[in-house]
Amino acid sequence: MAETEVRKLPLTSATAASRNQSGYKVFGLNIPAWRSPLTQVILTGFVCFLCPGMFNALNGLGAGGQLDSSVTSNANSALYTTFAFFGFIAGTVLNYFGARTTLGFGGVGYALYSGSLLCYSHTKNAGFVIASGAILGVCAAFLWCAQGTVMMSYPTESEKGRYIGLFWGIFNMGAVIGSISPIVQNWNSASSGIVNDGTYVGFIVLMVAGAILAFFLVPPEQIVRKDGSRVAHVRHPSAITEVKGLYQTFISDYYIILLFPMFWASNWFYTYQQNGFNLYLFNLRGRAFNNIWYWLSQIFGAVVFGFILDNARLGSRKTRAWLGWGILFVIVNVIWGAGYVVLHRYPDGRQLEANALHKVQPVPPGIDVYDSRFAGYCILYLFYGFLDAMWQTYAYWLMGALSNDTRKLAYFAGFYKGIQSAGAAVVWRMDAVKYSFEALFGSSWGLCVAGMVFVLPVLYCKVQDTELTEADFVDDELEEMKS
């Protein structure tokens, strides 16, 4: 197996590393060194800014900027089905090819998917959209596994929460910027229609740029932290050895199963929020405007919650794990409770949605930004985004608190995205076959509560104040590395 313990540099090397970490001063501003963990996490953030960030902006409009949600719901179901499968092996692929290649390849699928929606606007070729969704699922599994490993393993233990918050802020700023384009290009449309071609073309160009940007990452063995330690050097063993490592992780760290409900819930609620709430209740202009606040609130939620989880003045890491759990549990129930009140203020959403598609009255409400009732609903949507960021931040921070082993964290990230995507595949299919909005809402709230409850034994038994080293997975793997 690859050597995964945290290694200190010799004095001379540590001094050089310190100089390297100090970065540069440009017009009085401190610019971090290119090979520093901070720069690499920021770069990874901008890759996700341009690829999944723009995808989120597009999906956040409801139905991918279209009006009929059935095609994009089926595409999302295909996306997350392949994502779920490849998520389990993405860690193996990452350990074999490295973060740079894995991240870059993953970004390509996002551009393809946006192109399929542009094509659908003119040809109504639903098959191409669904096939592109399935391909994107493969690409996204690789991208998110690479991202999770960089974000969790590059920073020191005391910096993980802040780095997660920083990444999440950059990533979601992509969705914010991406949401501005539909507003500018479609502001004069007060209808519930689709976005124009220029919006799709803009997304495609940005996503291609993100895939290219990934190839500017440096190998992990060249990264040196502020304290002089290096990120574990991950060699590329045989595929068989990697499968052994994946299996051994699942057996030795069996407690990871208790995090699966939290993983399952982590993308489930998007379907209700984007299609059952934003698409159904608002016209195109209102949906695009909501999107900006939804993703801005995610930046704020991630940064603030990441700071809390890393703040040593609040106690030991175990104490902060419990504190974070308590805060998240309260906010989950407060926000979904408010959503329950709003849900029962409008009639059978599915029937009205069907009437709209078949040009039968009455049509969905189509709340516009100038309507008096817009502000209240927009604020709720904002808090849905705030909750999402807190949920993802806590999940990543918790995984990072369980290990410092780069390869093990790659497997954890693969489990996370695989289970997350399996849940998303199910709920998007539920939306495609027109399950009621009440069912989508109730399952979202219930799964969030269940996910919180299941992690309690992990907090009690497995979160420690520090973990400097990790044992090898398989003894004979080490022999293979030596040979």
Residue pairs with C-beta under 8 A, 6 or more apart in sequence:
1 237
1 241
1 245
1 407
1 472
1 473
1 474
1 477
1 478
1 481
2 95
2 232
2 233
2 234
2 235
2 237
2 406
2 407
2 481
3 232
3 233
3 481
4 232
4 234
4 404
4 405
4 406
4 407
4 408
4 470
4 472
5 232
5 468
5 469
5 470
6 229
6 230
6 232
6 404
6 468
6 469
7 229
7 230
7 232
8 14
8 227
8 228
8 229
9 17
9 224
9 228
9 229
9 230
13 228
14 228
17 224
17 225
17 228
18 226
18 228
20 33
20 35
20 36
20 224
21 32
21 33
21 36
21 224
21 225
21 226
22 33
23 30
23 31
23 32
23 33
23 36
24 30
24 31
24 33
25 31
32 38
32 39
32 42
33 39
34 218
35 218
35 222
35 223
35 224
36 223
36 224
36 225
36 226
37 154
37 155
37 156
37 159
37 163
37 223
37 225
37 231
38 155
38 163
40 150
40 154
40 217
40 218
40 223
41 150
41 151
41 154
41 155
41 163
41 166
41 167
42 166
42 167
42 170
43 213
43 216
43 217
44 99
44 103
44 146
44 147
44 150
44 151
44 167
44 217
45 166
45 167
45 169
45 170
45 171
46 170
46 210
46 213
47 103
47 107
47 143
47 147
47 210
47 211
47 213
47 214
48 143
48 147
48 167
48 170
48 171
48 174
48 210
49 170
49 171
49 173
49 174
49 177
49 210
50 107
50 174
50 206
50 207
50 209
50 210
50 213
51 106
51 107
51 110
51 143
51 207
51 210
51 211
52 110
52 140
52 143
52 144
52 171
52 174
53 171
53 172
53 173
53 174
53 175
53 177
53 178
54 110
54 114
54 174
54 175
54 178
54 203
54 206
54 207
54 210
55 110
55 113
55 114
55 203
55 207
56 172
56 174
56 175
56 178
56 295
57 174
57 175
57 176
57 177
57 178
57 179
57 181
57 182
57 203
57 291
57 295
58 64
58 65
58 114
58 117
58 178
58 203
59 72
59 76
59 270
59 274
60 175
60 179
60 274
60 278
60 287
60 290
60 291
60 294
60 295
61 179
61 182
61 195
61 274
61 278
61 279
61 284
61 287
61 288
61 291
62 69
62 274
62 275
62 278
62 279
62 280
62 287
63 69
63 71
63 72
63 73
63 275
63 279
64 72
64 75
64 117
65 117
65 182
65 194
65 195
65 199
65 200
66 72
66 117
66 120
66 121
66 194
67 192
67 193
67 194
67 356
67 357
68 357
69 275
69 279
69 353
69 431
69 432
70 432
71 120
71 126
71 129
71 130
72 117
72 129
73 271
73 275
73 428
73 429
73 431
73 432
74 126
74 130
74 133
74 428
74 429
74 432
75 113
75 116
75 129
75 130
75 132
75 133
76 133
76 271
76 424
76 425
76 428
77 133
77 425
77 426
77 428
77 429
77 432
78 130
78 131
78 133
78 134
78 137
78 425
79 113
79 133
79 134
79 136
79 137
79 140
79 421
79 424
79 425
79 428
80 137
80 267
80 421
80 422
80 423
80 424
80 425
80 428
81 134
81 137
81 421
81 422
81 425
82 134
82 135
82 137
82 138
82 141
83 137
83 138
83 140
83 141
83 417
83 418
83 421
83 424
83 425
84 137
84 418
84 419
84 421
84 422
84 425
85 141
85 418
86 137
86 138
86 141
86 142
86 418
87 141
87 144
87 145
87 414
87 415
87 416
87 417
87 418
87 419
87 420
87 421
88 246
88 414
88 415
88 418
89 246
89 414
90 102
90 141
90 142
90 144
90 145
90 146
90 413
90 414
90 417
90 418
91 145
91 149
91 242
91 246
91 407
91 410
91 411
91 412
91 413
91 414
92 239
92 242
92 243
92 245
92 246
92 414
93 102
93 142
93 145
94 102
94 142
94 145
94 146
94 149
94 410
94 414
95 234
95 236
95 237
95 242
95 245
95 407
95 410
96 236
96 237
96 239
96 242
97 236
98 219
98 220
98 234
98 236
99 146
99 149
99 150
99 217
99 220
100 214
100 215
100 217
100 218
100 219
101 215
102 142
102 143
102 145
102 146
103 142
103 143
103 146
103 147
103 214
103 217
104 211
104 212
104 214
104 215
105 139
105 142
105 143
105 211
106 139
106 140
106 141
106 142
106 143
106 144
106 146
106 211
106 214
107 139
107 143
107 207
107 208
107 210
107 211
107 212
107 213
107 214
108 139
108 208
108 211
109 132
109 135
109 136
109 137
109 138
109 139
109 140
109 143
110 136
110 139
110 140
110 207
110 210
110 211
111 204
111 207
111 208
111 211
112 132
112 135
112 136
113 129
113 132
113 133
113 135
113 136
114 200
114 203
114 204
114 207
115 132
115 200
115 204
116 125
116 128
116 129
116 131
116 132
116 133
117 129
117 200
118 197
118 200
118 201
118 204
119 125
119 128
119 129
120 126
120 128
120 129
121 194
121 197
121 200
137 421
140 417
140 421
141 414
141 417
141 418
141 421
144 413
144 417
145 410
145 413
145 414
145 417
147 167
147 413
148 396
148 399
148 409
148 410
148 412
148 413
148 416
148 417
149 406
149 409
149 410
149 413
150 217
151 163
151 164
151 167
151 396
152 160
152 164
152 396
152 399
152 400
152 409
152 412
152 413
153 220
153 231
153 232
153 400
153 404
153 405
153 406
153 409
153 410
154 163
154 220
154 223
154 225
154 231
155 162
155 163
155 225
156 225
156 226
156 227
156 229
157 317
157 404
157 466
157 467
158 310
158 312
159 310
160 309
160 310
160 397
160 400
160 401
161 305
161 306
161 307
161 308
161 309
161 310
161 393
161 397
162 306
162 307
162 310
163 306
164 302
164 306
164 393
164 396
164 397
164 400
165 302
165 303
165 304
165 305
165 306
165 307
165 393
166 303
166 306
167 302
168 298
168 299
168 302
168 303
168 306
168 389
168 392
168 393
169 299
169 302
169 303
172 295
172 296
172 298
172 299
172 302
172 389
173 295
173 299
175 291
175 294
175 295
175 298
176 292
176 295
176 296
176 299
178 203
178 206
179 288
179 291
179 292
179 294
179 295
180 292
181 199
181 202
181 203
182 195
182 199
182 284
182 288
182 291
183 285
183 288
183 289
183 292
185 195
185 196
185 198
185 199
186 195
186 196
186 199
186 284
186 285
186 288
187 285
189 283
189 284
189 285
190 283
190 285
190 368
191 283
191 284
191 366
192 283
192 284
192 356
192 363
192 364
192 366
193 284
194 284
195 284
220 231
220 232
220 233
220 234
220 406
221 230
221 231
221 233
221 234
223 230
223 231
224 230
225 231
231 406
232 405
232 406
232 407
234 406
234 407
235 481
237 477
237 480
237 481
238 480
241 474
241 477
241 480
244 473
244 474
244 477
245 407
245 411
245 473
245 474
245 477
246 411
246 414
248 473
248 474
249 256
249 408
249 411
249 412
249 473
250 256
250 411
252 473
253 402
253 403
253 408
253 412
255 457
255 458
255 461
255 462
256 412
256 415
258 454
258 455
258 457
258 458
259 395
259 398
259 399
259 415
259 416
259 454
259 455
259 458
260 415
260 419
260 454
261 447
261 450
261 451
261 453
261 454
262 391
262 395
262 451
262 452
262 454
262 455
263 395
263 415
263 416
263 418
263 419
263 420
263 423
263 451
264 419
264 420
264 422
264 423
264 447
264 451
265 391
265 423
265 444
265 447
265 448
265 450
265 451
266 391
266 392
266 395
266 416
266 420
266 423
266 451
267 420
267 421
267 423
267 424
268 423
268 424
268 427
268 443
268 444
268 447
269 384
269 388
269 444
269 447
269 448
270 388
270 424
271 424
271 427
271 428
271 430
271 431
271 440
271 444
272 437
272 440
272 441
272 444
273 294
273 381
273 384
273 444
275 431
276 349
276 431
276 437
276 440
276 441
277 339
277 377
277 381
277 384
278 287
278 290
278 291
278 294
278 381
279 287
280 349
280 352
280 353
280 364
280 365
280 437
281 346
281 364
281 365
281 366
281 367
281 377
282 290
282 365
282 366
282 367
282 368
282 374
282 377
283 366
283 367
283 368
285 368
285 369
286 366
286 367
286 368
286 369
286 371
286 374
286 378
289 369
289 378
290 378
290 381
290 382
293 378
293 381
293 382
293 385
294 381
294 382
294 384
294 385
295 385
296 382
296 385
297 382
297 383
297 385
297 386
297 389
298 385
298 386
298 388
298 389
299 389
300 386
300 389
301 385
301 386
301 387
301 388
301 389
301 390
301 393
302 389
302 390
302 392
302 393
305 324
305 327
305 328
305 389
305 390
305 393
305 394
306 393
306 397
308 314
308 320
308 323
308 324
308 327
309 320
309 321
309 324
309 393
309 394
309 397
310 320
311 320
314 320
314 323
315 323
316 465
317 401
317 463
317 464
317 465
317 466
318 459
318 463
318 464
318 465
321 398
321 401
321 459
321 463
322 459
324 394
324 397
325 394
325 452
325 455
325 456
325 459
327 390
328 390
328 391
328 394
328 452
329 449
329 452
331 386
331 387
331 390
332 387
332 391
332 445
332 448
332 449
332 452
333 449
335 380
335 383
335 384
335 386
335 387
336 444
336 445
336 448
338 380
338 383
339 380
339 384
339 441
339 445
340 441
340 445
342 376
342 377
342 380
343 437
343 438
343 441
346 365
348 436
349 364
349 436
349 437
350 434
350 435
350 436
350 437
352 362
352 363
352 364
353 364
354 360
354 434
355 361
355 362
355 363
356 363
356 364
367 373
367 374
367 377
368 374
391 448
395 416
396 416
398 455
398 458
398 459
398 463
399 409
399 412
399 413
399 416
400 409
401 463
401 464
402 412
402 458
402 462
402 463
402 467
403 409
403 412
403 467
403 470
404 467
404 468
404 469
404 470
405 470
407 473
408 470
408 473
423 447
427 440
427 443
430 439
430 440
431 440
472 478
